[in-house]
Amino acid sequence: MTRPGRLRPGDRVAVVAPSGTVPKERITAGVDILRGWGLDPVVMPHALDVHPRLGYLAGTDEARARDLAEAWCDPEVAAVLCARGGYGAQRLVDLLDWDALRAAGPKLFVGYSDATVLHEAFALRLGLATLHGPMTGAATFLQDERTRQELRTTLFAPESARVLTGLPGARTMVPGRARGTLFGGCLSLLAAGLGTPDARSSARGGLLVLEDVGEQPYRIDRTLTQLLRSGLLEGSAGIVLGSWAECGPYERVREVLVDRLAPLGVPIVEEFGFGHGPTSLTLPLGVPAELDADARTLTLELPALR
């Protein structure tokens, strides 16, 4: 995977809303934080739009795709940051001119949740490493200092973020060490991508990261079973599990995770601390790393950014 360059003070970054609607006050607060980091944030024209009929979308598919494409292809923009998740990224993937995005060169992309669709598309269509990280209009980014600091360190001093340590609640589900390239994101979005042009055939050689929000244990079971039956999980070297916010009591969720994933026989760490939890660590995708499930650490073989 090609790693994009790190950010430097004065860099212009674009804020886009490729999925759900974002309250103006949240985008404003997030932009203020970015400006405080010495960046030059610009909010793309349709980031505050609401679809005329489908109110869960931040504007029309064409407008959201245009914002993303124009930000990516602008030579003055060093990074494209998602304002929030929700739903909608899958609707715009096929509207993007991927040849034009490739010609614009590698650029930094940050987001999680529904942005999983875009992480996979950037990886498989452009061979680009990305950051599974907090979004500028999300409550976690606005309210949690560690969430902000982890992202800031990765953006500006990635060599200082080579060893990623799980939050205090992290636990070993299956012991051992494993090496592979990090990929994944939101469980339900990975499943939704099966059968599309951006679906992987397997996780061979990969360290799979998984999290989700608002999915009851039986639905997590159903989705994991779908991934298992599709062959996607075949060959995975190890698994890193993040947050399962609003998915019911964690012990009930854990029963499903153990039942479906432990038989793979690969090292697994749980509750690592990324995704929809109150603290959201930044994980690079497309970067080789070693998972030590016993120590509950991920050690990157290379800095996430050049």
Helices and strands as residue ranges (DSSP letters): E 12-16, H 24-36, E 40-43, H 61-73, E 77-82, H 89-92, G 93-95, H 98-103, E 108-111, G 113-115, H 116-126, E 130-132, H 139-143, H 145-156, G 158-161, E 163-165, E 171-174, E 177-186, H 187-192, E 206-213, H 217-230, E 238-245, H 250-261, G 262-264, E 268-270, E 283-285, E 288-292, E 297-300
